[in-house]
């Protein structure tokens, strides 16, 4: 039975960040990593960004093996016994551990049709499949107008492919951006050659003559050879539930990333943590959180007590536009836009109960730390107070 000081369940960016931190803080520790993918940990953002712009694939690898961790790849842990400090994978291998980290991430929301023509864009293998298909003259449909859907549609269109987006909301990124900016993005994508079907959701999905037939909520139809589903993810908490951990929109952890079981930690997409600046428990599905929280979890597992008070940010590229977002960027909040050039460069502030809850830096760079500091301020703020707080 493999027996490790620290066992990491998951093979993504969070897992690598934890392994690096454990090795730094506890050089003599043994580290085991069990990952469901056949690949060692790699950077995920380039899958929908830089790789489509010519960055070579070899740049994505995280070099986890350099930590000395033993990588058990192509395996999935199916059960954890907290009392015995053991975990069992889908091949029946039992691993012993002193401390265990759940870095299981999330699983894409699924469409009702099981088909090789549907791609749930999350992994390197998904990228490789889609990139190969993008070299062919086929029709693509992207279902969903959120973070991944917007990026993938732009990436495919930049390859000269025919792309249709089916967006159930009134605009692109409608859950994040103010209505006027969301509407602008629809027109912007249209000018880039993407066919935008806005206000149409998916009501049904079938096959027709080698293609996918999407029936929409407005009674229309959409036919494409390849569907890319950008429907968001659900945190992969099944293993945590089996182990008896506390679950509330993810695995609930304290400021040291420790779960309700004392020797089990959680970090990354799957973990729900208290954030002091927002005074709320949040769960974040982006790179900055994966890297920073993974590292913090690893340090705490190795005995270097480090509270996780970080407020993560995320970023995106949409053709020749880009943004960074900090905190709670929610279109339902009151928003104040401060444009240097309308919809091209500026800052959007999100307010609630007299406090700044989030900041959207639209084609505005180098202001993430200033945005974090503003969110941490107690206020109270009126809408007029925030304009000009960050340089545009």
Secondary structure, 3 states (H helix, E strand, C coil): CEEEEEEEECCCHHHHHHHHHHHHHCCCCCEEEEECCCCCCECCHHHCCHHHHCCCHHHHECCHHHHCCEEEECCCEEEEECCCCEEEECCCCEEEEEEEEECCCEEECCCCCCCCCEEECCCHHHHHHHHHHCCCCCEEEEECCCHHHHHHHHHHHHCCCEEEEEECCCCCCCCCCCHHHHHHHHHHHHHCCCEEEECCCEEEEEEECCEEEEEECCCCEEEECEEEECCCEEECCHHHHHCCCCECCCEECCCCCECCCCCEEECHHHEEEEECCCCEEECCCCHHHHHHHHHHHHHHHCCCCCCCCCCCEEEEEECCEEEEEEECCCCCCEEEEEEEECCCEEEEEEEECCEEEEEEEECCCCCHHHHHHHHHCCCCCCHHHHCCCCCC
